[in-house]
Amino acid sequence: MSTLPRPVDARARPRLGACGVRSATAHDAEALAALCRQVHHLVSPSQIADRLVVIMRNRGGVVLAAVSEDQRVLGWLHADPRYSLGAPAQAEICGLVVDSACRGARIGSMLLASAEIWARHHGLREMLVRSSLMRENADAFYRARGYEHVSELQQYRKAVVC
């Protein structure tokens, strides 16, 4: 079973200094694409830039970037509002990636807390995240932050030709 790399030893982790979270922009596309490659999602910077527009302007979602003092992107989180007849308004975390060299440095926690603030600000009453069974560390990460496991979801996909 393939898993993401374990967090590096804290002594080997680069010094991050003061980190912050801000909205991602098209200027971050190269760094966001590089982080996607770390989790085996092959996407180009131009695809990232196009998707940022769709997510943030057309769908009302957010892409947050965790950045170092010198504005180097250390991680990102994408969340979309989700409305359903059968559930309260939710913020769905569609992706969360932290640079493998920075894992274990609370970057993911900062991104998650910022997404929760964004959700409250937009009247979304719950956070929802789906995670692959292959990402063994994700279960402990989300549970430690108050998320509860609620479903053994099966996911289906079908292409719709445009």
ABEGO torsion letter per residue (X at the ends): XBBBBBBBBAAABBBAEBBBBBBBBAAAAAAAAAAAAAAGBBBBAAAAAAAAAAAAAAAGBBBBBBBBAAGBBABBBBBBBBBBAABBBBBBBABBBBBAAABGAGAAAAAAAAAAAAAAAAGBABBBBBBBAABAAAAAAAAAAGBBBABBBBBBBBBBBX
